[in-house]
């Protein structure tokens, strides 16, 4: 891989704009991240070039408010490892929603994990969660989400030091603050040009429909606020690690750990229960312990715009499982209950490969849906984690399980469309990221308002080429 052209992130100390001597603030940003057509490239480089006058906060009990998205929670594990290194004897509690429980299960960096309290209907109970947080009697709260709610929880719990980013109008609730850099005028102009291109394409489509005799439809306004539009693209791993660097004084030791990519390495643990559930599920399906597994994840919680076409996933699955092919893998297709239609569409597009291959024998390759395991009850997310750990390959959209693969050092091919890969950079040499440049992207829209060309132009042959590179 060719190295990217000058990469770097920076932190700069700034005085707080609130007259409280305990309040500290710094700025964080990302500059000049190079990409290559079809594959994101990177090289090792220092995460920090400037860090000044940052305090070490004494703490024996620490509360970490975890991200709410699965992938973001996995990208927080380098931060948790760094935090444990800074406070080896502290009691660290992670508060989280139940979706990210498997990320914390088996992880050695936290002493305890506390799910948010929920009401009878499943809605989060904010007041009860604040009481649970207060019961931990933490000296320091570190807020990984950008939400106002997370800052309010820490403030309401009476935690004396509260560290986080100044986002979502919560600055006054924090005692220690980091400021993300906003986009430059040139970057905002480029974003406006992409939105204009989308409007132009939609207008042309309406005119074509009108000329062909079909009823024209008004495109409608595009969202005024687009996800992460206003901030410099910064890898989420680095975004969280900056909080750990804030807690550590500038030192030779700090410089040493930031001059290589190992500090960014994601990490997960496995429990005996997760391993047993995964193995029992495979055994029940007649899949031997030594069968080579490939996992496909065709969904994405972000929105439909992130999703590659089911028929193209089916073509990749056919080639991976083909009895006479080079890989002869057992292909497992995963997804949440809401993504079942995508999984079913892939299976329906596999006329040449049935659920069980016509080639007989215990080692015959298959294409199967995880949702059909255990009498259609599926498997838990913890078992998915264990299945990923024993697999040989993953092919997916930019979705949470992708980060499972990276954390377990499993080769992965990731398909990007409307989102900027810089936000989700994993720094993993065995990952191949595919993104086709289009004038309207990356748009950060959850639903494509035109023809989904960013994903439509990714051909299965390109994906298979990338698979061959890493297997």
Buried (B, 14 or more C-beta within 10 A) or exposed (E): EEEBEEBBBBBBBBEBEEEEEEBBBBBBBBEEBBBEEBBBBBBEBEBBEEBEEBEEBEBEBBBBBBBBBBBBBBBBBBBBBBBBBBBEEBBBBBBBBEBBBBBBBBBEBBEEBBBBBBEEEEEBBBEEBBEBBBEBEBBBBBBBBBBEBBBBBBBBBEBEBBBBBBBBEBBEBBBBBBBBBEBEEEBEEEBEEBBEBBBEBBEEBBEEEEEEEEEEEEBEEBBEEBBBBEBBBBBBBBBBBBBBBBBBEBEEEBEEBBBEBEBBBBBBBBBEBBBEBBBBBBEEBEBEEEBBBBBBBBBBBBBBBBBBBBEBBBBBBBBBBBEEEEBBBBBBBBBBEEBBEBBBBBBEBBEEBEEBBEBEEEBBBBBBBBBBBBEEEBBBBBBBBBBBBBBBBBBBBBBBBBBBBBBBEBBBBBBBBBBBBBBBBBBBEBBBBBBBEBEBBBBBBBEBBBEBBBBBEBEBEBBBBBBEEBB
